[in-house]
Amino acid sequence: MSRLAVLQAAHRPTPAAPRPDERRISFGDLSQPVRFRGGEPLVAALASILVGWDLRPAGARAARPGMRLSRTRDGAWRRVSPRHATPGAARQKVRRGLVAAVCGFHYELIDWYADEHPGQVVLHAAAVQMGGGLVLMPAVSRAGKSTLCLHLAWKGARCFGDDVIGVEAASAEGVALGMLPRLRRAAPGAESPALKAFVRRNRVLASANRIYVDPGPGRVAPLGARAPIAAVVLLDRRPRGPTRLTPLAPADALEALLRQAFGRLPASATLDVLYRVAGGARCQRLSYSDPARAADLLLRRLGPASLE
């Protein structure tokens, strides 16, 4: 070894030893671990809402952490991530309360997944499996997709995602991200007593305005589960009125999907994938005011017998 190399080695800073409360956890197939400091309650809470993610201690030679979370002196949770430069920049970096911290990580994990799966279009949409095929519901503001998804899971459908789903470019199949449904707390009287009781029995985490719900064994598809997309349903929720399912032009379905698409796939490839999805699926518009009746109608009209 040269004299210069010896001098450089002597002055190279020694890596700091991990703190006693520090853990590095790998999540699924993501290329970097997450570093937690004072994060035992948060790790346990995340494990409770992720399905099929295989949370495990990162090895000694693991890559540099892709996200860092720590407990502040006043009990809040601080999150540091390079993904704050994305449209998620408006998200707070400090969350007060365990459920708020889980929600912040949840959003961040979606962006991270999209970054590391460039062969997928990621959609802001709900998807449920009824029979062999998926019913895909693109996001529309306050249309109630999460509540409707939970109603369907309660009645036997399998939830592939109440908020986000991947679409594989090569096959145009839906890909589950393995996350429990998350509801906003409804205004008094907005939910049926039966659904309230179901949520109360099956809630996993809850705060003043968010509830994570596990609808039951096998009712949430794990990370990476795949299924063909059989129908695209555009939600039209109204204050009152009948529940109706009417034909939707594939061009209108394609427009709704494109509005909710993100990820690293080039725009031309995204258009091609979603064109195939809309062109190969039954496209419908669901007008409704009562989620329970809407779920029953979807099961009758788009259930296993009609989708297979």
N, C-alpha and C positions, 0 to 999 in steps of 0.2 A: 504494500500500500504506500502511495506517495505521501510526502510530508504534508502536501496541501489537503489530501483526502483525510489524513489523520486529524489535522486542525479543524476541518469542516465537521467531522464526526464528533469531535470534542465540544464544538459549539452548537451542535444541533440540539434544539430543545427536546427534552424528554417528554413524551406524551403524558398528559395528566392521568393519574389513576382514576378509574370510575368511582363516583361517589357511592356510598353504601345504599342510597335510595334510588340509584340509577338502574334502569333496565332498557335493553335494546330488544325490540320485538319485530320479527318479520311477519308481514301480512300477505298471505297467499303467495302469488308469484311475482309480486312487486320486487324490483331490483335492489331497493334500499330498505333498511330497517327504519323503525321509528324509535327515537330515544325518549324515554319517559323519566322524569325526576319527580319523586313523590307521587307517582301516578298509579299506585295499586288500585284505588277505587275506579279510576278512569279505564284502566286496562280491563278490569272485570266487567265494567259497563259496556265497553265496546265488544267484548267477547259475547255478551248477551244479545246484541242486536245484529251481529254478522253471522251469516249462515254459509258454512263451507270455506271460510277464509283461512283456516289452519294457522291461527296465531301461535307462534313458537319463539323461544329465545334465539336471538341471532348469534351466530358463531363468533369466535374471537377474530376471525379474518373478514368479518362482514364489511360491506361497503359503508361509506360515510352515511350517516342518517339522512333520509330524505325529508324528515319532519322532526321537530323537537317540541315536546310538550312538558311543561313544568308547573308545579303548584306554587303560587305566589304567597308571600307572607300573610296576605289578607284572605287567603283561601280561594282565590280565583284561579283560573287555568289559563296559562299563557301558551300560545301556539305560534311557532316560527316556521315558515315554509316559503320556498321560492315561488310557490303558486299564487302568492298574493299579487303577482304582477298580471294575472289573468283577469277576466271579468269578475272573478271572486274577490277583487281588491276591496270591495265595499264591506266584505265580511269583517267582523271584529277579530282582532288578534287576541284579545283577552275576553274570556267568557266567565261569567259568574254563575255558579251552579253546575252540578254534574251533568244534567240533561242538556243544558246549553253548550257545554264543552263537547258532549257527544255529537250534538247536531253540527257544531262547527267542524269537527273531525269528519263527520259523515260527508259534508259538502266537499271538503278538501280531498277525501278519498276518491270521490267521483272524478274530480279533475285529474288526480294522479292516475287512476285507472285509464282514463281517456288518453293521457299522455303516453302510457306504456302499451296501449293496444291500438297502434296506428292502422291496423287492418279492419277496424270496426267503425261504423257510424254509431255515435252514442246519442240517444234520443231522450229528451225530457218528455216522458210518457209513462203511462201505466200499462202493464201487460198481464193477462191471466191466461192460464192454460185450461181449456175445456176440451176434454178428449185429447186428440193428438196435436191440435193446433192452438196457436196463440191468438187472442183477441187483443189488439193493440189500440190504446186510447191516447192519442197525442194530448199534451197538456194544453188546457185552456184555462185562463185565470178564473179561480173560484168555481170551477166546473164540478168539483167533488170527486176527482178520479181516485184519490186515496180511500175515501169513504166507500165508493162503489167497489173498488178492488177488495176492500175488507169484507163487504157484504158477500161478494162472490166467493171469496175464500171460505167464509163462514158456511156457505151453502155447498161447498165441496170442490170448488175450482182451486187451482194451484197458482199462487201469486209469483210471477216472475219479476215483479217490481212495481211499486206503487208510484214511483217518481222518475226512475231512470232505467233504461234497458239498452244493451248493446245490440247492434245488428252486424253480423259478420258479412264482410264485403263479398267473399267468395261464394257463399251459399245463400245469402239473404235470410239466414235464420236469426231468430231472436236469441240473445245470450243474457242470462240472469247475472246480476251483480251481487246477489246474495245478501240482501238487507231486509230487515223486518219492515212492514208497513208502519208509517208514522202519520199520525193524525193531528190536525189542529183541534183544540178543544172547541166544541160547537157551542153556539148560543143556546141558552136554556130553551127546551122544547123543540130544538132542531133535529134531534135524533129520537128514534123509537126507543121505548123502554127495553125492548129485547136486545137491541144493539148495544145500548148502554151497559146492560148486564153482561153481554159477551165481552165487551172491552174491559170492564172491571175485572172479570175472571181471568183474562188473558193478557193484561198489560204487563210489560216487562220493565219499562222505565216511564216515569211521568213527571211533568212539571206543571206550572200554572197554564201553559199554552201548548204543550206538545206531549203526545203519548205514543210510545212504541208498543206495538201489539204483536204477539205471536199467535196466529190463528189456529195453531195446532200442529201435531207431528206430520211432516211431509207436505204441509200446505204452503210453504215458502221454498221456492227452488234455490238450491245452493249456487254459489259462485261458479260460473262456467257452464251451468246446465243450458242445453240448447233445444229449440223446438221450432218448427216452421211457423211462419206468420200466416194465419188463415183468414183473419178479418181485421179491418181498420175501422174503428168506430169514433166518430167525432162527437164529443159531448156538447149538449146544448141544455144547460140546466136553467130552469126558470122558477120564479117564485111560486107559481101555481100552474095547473094545467095537466092534461093527460100525458101518459107515458107512451111514446111512439118511436118506432124504429123504421126509418125510411131510407130508400136507396140514396147513396152519395156518389157523385161522379168521381171516378178515379183521379181526375185532375185536381179536384178539390181536396181529396185525401192526400195526394202528393204535396200540394201546397202546405197543408197543415203539418205534414211530417218534416218538410224542409225548414219550416219556421222553428222547429224544435231540435234541429240537428246540430251537434258539435263534435269535436274530436279532431284528430290530426289527418284524417283522410282528405285528399284534395277535393275541391268543390265539384269538379266534373265526375269524380268517382262516387262522391256522395249522391249526386243527382242520379247516376246510373243505378246505384243500389236501391234507393228509395223509389225510383221509377219501377223497378222490378217488384218491390214490395207492394206498391199500390196497384200495379197491373195484375198481380197474381192473387190478390186478396178480395174477399167480399167487402165492399166499402159501404158503410151505413152511417146515418146520423141518428143519434139517440137524443130525443127531446124528453125531458123529465123534470119532475119536481120532488118526487119521492124516491130515494135511493133503493129502498127495499123492492118497490115495484119495478124499478129499472133493472135491478139484478135478476129478478124473476123473468122479466121479458128477455133479457140477454140469454139466460140459460135455456129458455124455451126455443128461441129463434136461432141462437148461435151455439147451442150446447153440443155435446159429443156427437149426437146423431147427425147433425147438420154440417159439422166441420170435418168429419172424417171421410 
